[in-house]
Amino acid sequence: MHGTQHGLREHAPHHLLLRALQRASERLRDDEAVVRVAVAQNGYALQYAAAELKGDRAIVLAAVAQNGRALIYAAAELKGD
C-alpha cells in the first residue's frame, strides 16, 4: 500500500485529497508530509494547509507545479517570487 503514515494515498483522485485536507484536523493541515502529498495531487489543496506551510517554498512550488492557479493561496511573501 502506497501512502503516508496518515492514510492519504499518494495516487488518490484529486478531488478526494482536496476534500480530505479541507476536512482534516489542524494537526494534519500542519503536517508537511500530508500537505505535500495533497498539493502534489491537487494544487488547490494549498488553500487548506496551515499558514506556516503556505509560506513553505517547497510546498508552494509543488502546488503550483500541479496547478499554477494555486499560487493565489500562497503566503504573500512567496507570491512575488
Number of C-alpha atoms within 10 A of each C-alpha: 6 9 13 12 9 10 10 19 18 18 13 13 11 17 13 15 25 22 13 16 22 16 12 14 10 13 9 17 23 18 14 16 15 23 28 22 23 32 29 24 25 23 28 25 26 30 19 23 28 17 15 12 21 24 18 14 15 12 24 26 19 22 30 22 17 16 16 14 12 21 22 13 22 24 17 12 10 15 12 7 6
